Amino acid sequence: MSSNVVSLQGRRQTLQQERDHQRKEKKVEELQQRFAQALPDKPKPVRAYLNKKRAQKKPR
C-alpha cells in the first residue's frame, strides 16, 4: 500500500473530531461574547463568574 492511502473509518473519525472541536470552539466564543456584554467591567468575566459560582457551592 502507498503511504498516502487513508482508511475511510479513520478519516471519518478524524473529521468528526474536527467538527466536534469546531462546534465547541464556536460555543466558547459565543459564551465569551455574552459574558463580555453582560460584564464589560471585568477583565476575565467567565473566570469571575465561575469563581463566584464555585464560592457559592463551597461554604467556607
N, C-alpha and C positions, 0 to 999 in steps of 0.2 A: 504494500500500500504506500501511497505517496504521503508525504508529511503534511500536505495541505488538505487532506481529506478529514472531514469532521463528521462525527456521528450526529444524526438528527436528534436523538434523545438528549445528548449532551448540549447541543446548541439550543434546543428548546428550553432546557433548564436554565442555561445562561441568559437567554433572552427574558425569561420570566423573572429571574432575579434582578436583571437590569430594570425591567418595568416596575417591579415592586419598589426598588430603590428610588426610582424617579418619582413614583407616586408618594412615597414617604417624604422625600425632599420637598415636593410641592406642598404637602400638608404642613411641614415645618415652616416653610416660607410664609404660608398664609397665616399660621399662628403668630409668627413674629410680627407680621404687619398688623394683625388685630391687636396684639399687646402694645405695639408701638403707638397705635392710635388711641388706645384706652389709657395708657400710662406714659405719656410723652416725656414726663419729667424724670423718669428713671433710666439710667444708662443700660441696665440689663433687666427689662421688665419681666421676662419669662422666669429668670432665675429668682428675682424678688418674689414673684407670685408663688413659685414652687416652695421657696423657703418659708414663706408665710403659711402656706398650707401645711407643710411639714411641722412647723412650730405649733399649729393648732392641734395636730394629731398627738403630739408628744407633750403632755403637760410636765413642766419641769418644776 
